[in-house]
Amino acid sequence: MTLTEMRSLLAKRDIQLTRSLGQNFLHDGNQLRRIVDAAEIKPTDKVLEIGPGLGPLTELLLEKAGEVLAIEMDARLVDFLCERFGTEERNADLLTGMLNRQSEKASEPNRSSAFHLLHDDALAFIKREPRDWSDWKLVANLPYSVASPILVELALSPKRPERMVTTLQLEVAQRLMAQADDDDYGVLTLLVQLDYEPRGSFKISADCFFPAPNVDSMCVVLQRRARPLLADGQRAAFVKIVKRAFSQRRKMMLKLLKQDWAVDKLAAAFEELKISPQERAEKLSLEQFVSLTKILFSHE
């Protein structure tokens, strides 16, 4: 779908895009194909797309994947997508059963049966109840306003997606890929990298979107770790430690963690891991946060 076609279609249907919904539609065909290529989609894959808009990425996903679930919040766009792809809007309750069952994947994609379209708030849908995303891939141009919470919600899910290929605001993408002591390193970095390894990225300029946003974007590839760094029971402690440690970035994290853990236990853990009592959270690596979690969790 070219920019001219996109403008014409929106005008014909009298659709005024809403900035609050993050409606900046990617129209550049080369960038859309790069996103799909980065996802390494096979005919047996199941793909979650959030914010399909007018469906240019959806069309490419349907050519590659065995199943695509698209979640769109704008009812006007849901109506258009139903027409474009010859499908019907799905009920969220019915989709829950579909997502949670362990069915065989189709060996050959069938466009009419492989596409599921849901009219819903994607973040609310993901949070509403646990779902099994473990054999799904997220491939989406995420709305800027909800990109971070959606990624964190999926990343911390017990049944998290195999791969997440997402287009985001540049500064958010940089946080996802940051390392200790980087300016962008923080809570988002750690909550996502606990279970995902950044595997690549590429910038997408503002003029590839309609309307053009005020910032550049970046597509990031996140691959689920082959082995979890923490047991499921330890994950809540990790989240608690990370959020407390970064609650005031310029303060020594030992002082911040004293609000939740005994001083003697913290001192012993810091000494065992050879972490200075004066250290700030931004200096600690993911691996150090994981080790600290294991020690403090054992004392809870």
Buried (B, 14 or more C-beta within 10 A) or exposed (E): BEBEEBEEBBEEEEBEBEEEBBBBBBBBEEBBEBBBEBBBBEBBBBBBBBBBBBBBBBBBBBEBBBBBBBBBBBEBBBBBBBEBBEBEBBEBEEBBEEBEEEEEBBEEBEEEEBBBBBBBEBBEBBEEEEBBBEEBBBBBBBBBEBBBBBBBBBBBBEBBBBBBBBBBBBEBBBBBBBEBEEEBBBBBBBBBBBBBEBBEBBEBEBEBBBEEBEEBBBBBBBBBEEEBBBEEEBBBBBBBBBBBBBBEBEEBBBEBBBEEBEEEBBEBBBEEBEBEEEBBBBBBEBEBBBBBBBBBBEEE
